[in-house]
């Protein structure tokens, strides 16, 4: 598993507040996370990828089901 972030980081700015007050600043995140689920066959180099917005068990199970259906993987293979 590897992670990579593309996009702009938020710009740090100063916020004016009164003496002794806690500064509150709203941040507009300028990037979105996308996750690449990928399978590579070691000897042939054949690849199969999914790009999804989250990582969780439900999505991983869907990707694995689709992978098994695409390549005919079953109980005997």
DSSP file (Angstrom, degrees, kcal/mol; ACC not computed):
  #  RESIDUE AA STRUCTURE BP1 BP2  ACC     N-H-->O    O-->H-N    N-H-->O    O-->H-N    TCO  KAPPA ALPHA  PHI   PSI    X-CA   Y-CA   Z-CA
    1    1 A X              0   0    0      0, 0.0     2,-0.3     0, 0.0    36,-0.1   0.000 360.0 360.0 360.0 137.8    0.0    0.0    0.0
    2    2 A X        -     0   0    0      2,-0.0     2,-0.4     0, 0.0     0, 0.0  -0.982 360.0-147.6-139.9 150.6    1.3    3.4   -0.9
    3    3 A X        +     0   0    0     -2,-0.3     2,-0.3    32,-0.1    32,-0.1  -0.932  15.6 174.0-122.0 144.4   -0.2    6.9   -0.4
    4    4 A X        -     0   0    0     -2,-0.4     2,-0.5     2,-0.0    -2,-0.0  -0.971  15.5-152.5-148.9 133.8    0.2   10.0   -2.6
    5    5 A X        -     0   0    0     -2,-0.3     2,-0.4    28,-0.1    28,-0.1  -0.916  10.1-170.1-110.7 130.0   -1.5   13.4   -2.3
    6    6 A X        +     0   0    0     -2,-0.5    26,-0.3    26,-0.3     2,-0.2  -0.920  44.8  46.2-114.2 143.0   -2.0   15.6   -5.3
    7    7 A X  S    S-     0   0    0     -2,-0.4     2,-0.3    24,-0.1    24,-0.2  -0.646  87.0 -43.1 123.1-178.6   -3.2   19.2   -5.1
    8    8 A X        -     0   0    0     22,-0.9    22,-0.5    -2,-0.2     2,-0.2  -0.642  44.2-135.1 -90.1 140.6   -2.6   22.4   -3.2
    9    9 A X        -     0   0    0     -2,-0.3    -2,-0.0     1,-0.1    -1,-0.0  -0.599  42.0 -88.2 -82.9 155.5   -2.2   22.6    0.5
   10   10 A X        -     0   0    0     -2,-0.2     2,-0.4     1,-0.1    -1,-0.1  -0.317  43.1-114.0 -64.4 149.6   -4.1   25.4    2.3
   11   11 A X        -     0   0    0     -3,-0.1     2,-0.4     1,-0.0    -1,-0.1  -0.715  25.1-127.4 -87.2 130.5   -2.4   28.7    2.5
   12   12 A X        +     0   0    0     -2,-0.4     2,-0.3     0, 0.0    -1,-0.0  -0.645  37.1 173.5 -79.7 129.4   -1.4   29.8    6.0
   13   13 A X        -     0   0    0     -2,-0.4     2,-0.2     0, 0.0     0, 0.0  -0.907  32.0-105.0-133.7 161.0   -2.7   33.3    6.8
   14   14 A X        -     0   0    0     -2,-0.3     2,-0.4     2,-0.0     0, 0.0  -0.597  27.1-154.7 -85.4 148.6   -2.9   35.6    9.8
   15   15 A X        -     0   0    0     -2,-0.2     2,-0.5    10,-0.0     8,-0.1  -0.992  12.9-133.0-126.2 129.1   -6.2   36.2   11.7
   16   16 A X        +     0   0    0     -2,-0.4     2,-0.3     7,-0.0    -2,-0.0  -0.693  37.1 159.2 -83.9 127.6   -6.9   39.3   13.7
   17   17 A X        -     0   0    0     -2,-0.5     3,-0.1     6,-0.1     6,-0.1  -0.950  41.8 -95.6-140.2 161.3   -8.3   38.6   17.2
   18   18 A X    >   -     0   0    0     -2,-0.3     3,-2.0     1,-0.1     2,-0.1  -0.331  58.1 -77.1 -72.9 161.2   -8.6   40.5   20.4
   19   19 A X  T 3  S+     0   0    0      1,-0.3    -1,-0.1    -2,-0.0     3,-0.1  -0.389 118.8  11.8 -61.9 128.0   -6.0   40.0   23.2
   20   20 A X  T 3  S+     0   0    0      1,-0.3    -1,-0.3    -2,-0.1     2,-0.2   0.401  99.1 123.8  86.0  -2.2   -6.7   36.8   25.0
   21   21 A X    <   -     0   0    0     -3,-2.0     2,-0.5     1,-0.0    -1,-0.3  -0.632  66.6-114.7 -91.8 151.6   -9.2   35.4   22.5
   22   22 A X        -     0   0    0     -2,-0.2     2,-0.2    -3,-0.1    -4,-0.1  -0.725  32.9-124.8 -82.1 123.4   -8.9   32.1   20.7
   23   23 A X        -     0   0    0     -2,-0.5     2,-0.5    -6,-0.1    -6,-0.1  -0.491  24.9-167.1 -71.3 137.8   -8.4   32.6   17.0
   24   24 A X        +     0   0    0     -2,-0.2     2,-0.4     2,-0.0    -1,-0.0  -0.992   9.6 174.9-125.5 123.9  -10.9   30.8   14.8
   25   25 A X        -     0   0    0     -2,-0.5     2,-0.3   -10,-0.1   -10,-0.0  -0.995  25.4-134.0-132.0 134.3  -10.2   30.5   11.1
   26   26 A X        -     0   0    0     -2,-0.4     2,-0.5     2,-0.0    -2,-0.0  -0.667  20.8-151.2 -84.0 140.4  -12.1   28.6    8.4
   27   27 A X        -     0   0    0     -2,-0.3     2,-0.8   -17,-0.0   -17,-0.0  -0.955   7.1-155.1-117.1 128.7  -10.1   26.5    6.1
   28   28 A X        -     0   0    0     -2,-0.5     2,-0.1     2,-0.0    -2,-0.0  -0.865  21.6-141.3-100.4 100.4  -11.1   25.7    2.5
   29   29 A X        -     0   0    0     -2,-0.8   -20,-0.1     1,-0.1    -2,-0.0  -0.405  11.0-161.8 -64.5 134.3   -9.3   22.5    1.6
   30   30 A X        +     0   0    0    -22,-0.5   -22,-0.9    -2,-0.1     2,-0.3   0.097  63.1  59.3-109.1  21.7   -8.1   22.7   -1.9
   31   31 A X        -     0   0    0    -24,-0.2     2,-0.4     2,-0.0   -24,-0.1  -0.982  63.3-146.5-144.0 158.2   -7.5   19.0   -2.6
   32   32 A X        -     0   0    0     -2,-0.3     2,-0.4   -26,-0.3   -26,-0.3  -0.934  21.6-120.3-123.4 148.3   -9.5   15.8   -2.6
   33   33 A X        +     0   0    0     -2,-0.4     2,-0.4    20,-0.1   -28,-0.1  -0.713  29.1 178.1 -87.9 136.2   -8.4   12.3   -1.7
   34   34 A X        -     0   0    0     -2,-0.4     2,-0.4     2,-0.0    19,-0.2  -0.992  14.8-148.7-132.6 143.2   -8.6    9.5   -4.2
   35   35 A X  E     -A   52   0A   0     17,-3.7    17,-2.9    -2,-0.4     2,-0.6  -0.927   4.1-146.3-117.0 136.2   -7.5    6.0   -3.6
   36   36 A X  E     -A   51   0A   0     -2,-0.4     2,-0.6    15,-0.2    15,-0.2  -0.895   7.8-166.0-104.0 117.1   -6.1    3.6   -6.2
   37   37 A X  E     +A   50   0A   0     13,-3.1    13,-2.5    -2,-0.6     2,-0.4  -0.914  23.8 175.4 -98.2 119.5   -6.9    0.0   -5.8
   38   38 A X  E     -A   49   0A   0     -2,-0.6     2,-0.4    11,-0.2    11,-0.2  -0.960  25.5-164.3-135.2 148.4   -4.6   -1.9   -8.1
   39   39 A X  E     -A   48   0A   0      9,-2.2     9,-1.9    -2,-0.4     2,-0.4  -0.992  10.2-171.2-127.2 134.8   -3.7   -5.5   -9.0
   40   40 A X  E     -A   47   0A   0     -2,-0.4     2,-0.6     7,-0.2     7,-0.2  -0.994  21.8-135.0-129.9 129.3   -0.6   -6.5  -10.9
   41   41 A X     >  -     0   0    0      5,-2.7     4,-2.5    -2,-0.4     5,-0.2  -0.737  20.1-144.7 -80.3 122.3    0.2   -9.9  -12.3
   42   42 A X  T  4 S+     0   0    0     -2,-0.6    -1,-0.1     1,-0.2     0, 0.0   0.848  90.8  37.6 -62.2 -38.5    3.9  -10.5  -11.4
   43   43 A X  T  4 S+     0   0    0      1,-0.1    -1,-0.2    -3,-0.1    -2,-0.0   0.851 128.5  29.1 -86.5 -32.7    5.0  -12.5  -14.4
   44   44 A X  T  4 S-     0   0    0      2,-0.1    -2,-0.2     0, 0.0    -1,-0.1   0.715  91.8-132.5 -98.5 -22.4    3.1  -10.7  -17.2
   45   45 A X     <  +     0   0    0     -4,-2.5    -3,-0.1     1,-0.3     2,-0.1   0.549  47.5 159.3  80.4   6.9    2.8   -7.2  -15.7
   46   46 A X        -     0   0    0     -5,-0.2    -5,-2.7    -6,-0.1     2,-0.3  -0.410  24.0-156.1 -63.9 137.6   -1.0   -7.1  -16.5
   47   47 A X  E     -A   40   0A   0     -7,-0.2     2,-0.3    -3,-0.1    -7,-0.2  -0.845  20.6-172.8-121.8 154.7   -2.7   -4.5  -14.4
   48   48 A X  E     -A   39   0A   0     -9,-1.9    -9,-2.2    -2,-0.3     2,-0.3  -0.943  19.2-176.6-145.8 121.0   -6.3   -3.9  -13.2
   49   49 A X  E     -A   38   0A   0     -2,-0.3     2,-0.3   -11,-0.2   -11,-0.2  -0.878  19.7-170.4-127.8 151.8   -7.2   -0.7  -11.3
   50   50 A X  E     -A   37   0A   0    -13,-2.5   -13,-3.1    -2,-0.3     2,-0.5  -0.989  12.1-154.5-130.5 139.4  -10.0    1.0   -9.6
   51   51 A X  E     +A   36   0A   0     -2,-0.3     2,-0.3   -15,-0.2   -15,-0.2  -0.976  26.5 167.9-115.4 118.9  -10.0    4.7   -8.5
   52   52 A X  E     -A   35   0A   0    -17,-2.9   -17,-3.7    -2,-0.5    -2,-0.0  -0.890  42.5-127.3-132.3 157.8  -12.3    5.4   -5.5
   53   53 A X  S    S+     0   0    0     -2,-0.3     2,-0.3   -19,-0.2   -20,-0.1   0.581  87.5  34.2 -82.0  -9.3  -12.9    8.2   -3.0
   54   54 A X        -     0   0    0    -19,-0.1     2,-0.5     2,-0.1   -19,-0.1  -0.894  63.2-136.1-139.7 165.5  -12.6    6.1    0.2
   55   55 A X        +     0   0    0     -2,-0.3     2,-0.3     4,-0.0     3,-0.1  -0.980  48.9 126.6-122.1 116.1  -10.9    3.1    1.7
   56   56 A X     >  -     0   0    0     -2,-0.5     4,-2.2     1,-0.1     5,-0.2  -0.970  68.1 -99.9-158.7 170.7  -13.1    0.8    3.7
   57   57 A X  H  > S+     0   0    0     -2,-0.3     4,-2.5     1,-0.2     5,-0.2   0.882 116.6  55.2 -64.0 -41.2  -14.1   -2.8    3.9
   58   58 A X  H  > S+     0   0    0      1,-0.2     4,-1.8     2,-0.2    -1,-0.2   0.936 112.1  42.2 -60.9 -47.7  -17.3   -2.5    1.9
   59   59 A X  H  > S+     0   0    0      1,-0.2     4,-2.5     2,-0.2    -1,-0.2   0.895 112.6  53.8 -67.1 -39.4  -15.5   -0.9   -1.1
   60   60 A X  H  X S+     0   0    0     -4,-2.2     4,-2.5     1,-0.2    -1,-0.2   0.904 108.2  50.4 -61.8 -40.3  -12.6   -3.4   -0.9
   61   61 A X  H  X S+     0   0    0     -4,-2.5     4,-2.3     2,-0.2    -1,-0.2   0.891 110.1  50.2 -64.2 -39.0  -15.0   -6.3   -1.0
   62   62 A X  H  X S+     0   0    0     -4,-1.8     4,-2.4     2,-0.2    -2,-0.2   0.912 111.4  48.4 -64.1 -42.0  -16.7   -4.8   -4.1
   63   63 A X  H  X S+     0   0    0     -4,-2.5     4,-2.6     2,-0.2    -2,-0.2   0.918 112.1  48.7 -63.9 -43.9  -13.4   -4.4   -5.8
   64   64 A X  H  X S+     0   0    0     -4,-2.5     4,-2.4     2,-0.2    -2,-0.2   0.887 111.1  50.4 -64.7 -39.0  -12.4   -8.0   -4.9
   65   65 A X  H  X S+     0   0    0     -4,-2.3     4,-2.3     2,-0.2    -2,-0.2   0.922 112.4  46.7 -62.9 -44.3  -15.7   -9.3   -6.2
   66   66 A X  H  X S+     0   0    0     -4,-2.4     4,-2.7     2,-0.2    -2,-0.2   0.901 111.8  51.2 -65.3 -40.6  -15.3   -7.4   -9.5
   67   67 A X  H  X S+     0   0    0     -4,-2.6     4,-2.0     2,-0.2     6,-0.2   0.925 111.2  47.9 -60.5 -45.6  -11.7   -8.6   -9.8
   68   68 A X  H  X>S+     0   0    0     -4,-2.4     5,-2.2     1,-0.2     4,-0.6   0.894 113.8  47.1 -63.7 -40.4  -12.8  -12.2   -9.3
   69   69 A X  H  <5S+     0   0    0     -4,-2.3     3,-0.5     3,-0.2    -2,-0.2   0.909 111.9  50.6 -66.7 -42.6  -15.6  -11.8  -11.9
   70   70 A X  H  <5S+     0   0    0     -4,-2.7    -2,-0.2     1,-0.2    -1,-0.2   0.866 120.9  32.6 -64.0 -38.8  -13.3  -10.2  -14.4
   71   71 A X  H  <5S-     0   0    0     -4,-2.0    -1,-0.2    -5,-0.2    -2,-0.2   0.295 109.3-113.8-106.8   8.6  -10.6  -12.8  -14.2
   72   72 A X  T  <5 +     0   0    0     -4,-0.6     2,-0.4    -3,-0.5    -3,-0.2   0.833  53.9 166.4  67.5  33.1  -12.8  -15.9  -13.5
   73   73 A X      < +     0   0    0     -5,-2.2    -1,-0.2    -6,-0.2     2,-0.2  -0.686   9.5 143.0 -84.0 131.9  -11.4  -16.5  -10.1
   74   74 A X    >   -     0   0    0     -2,-0.4     3,-0.8    -5,-0.0    -5,-0.0  -0.686  65.7 -63.6-146.3-160.9  -13.5  -18.9   -8.0
   75   75 A X  T 3  S+     0   0    0      1,-0.2    -2,-0.0    -2,-0.2     0, 0.0   0.812 131.6  45.6 -67.1 -30.2  -13.2  -21.6   -5.4
   76   76 A X  T 3         0   0    0      1,-0.1    -1,-0.2     0, 0.0    -3,-0.0   0.448 360.0 360.0 -93.4  -1.3  -11.3  -23.9   -7.9
   77   77 A X    <         0   0    0     -3,-0.8    -2,-0.2     0, 0.0    -1,-0.1   0.338 360.0 360.0-136.5 360.0   -8.9  -21.2   -9.1
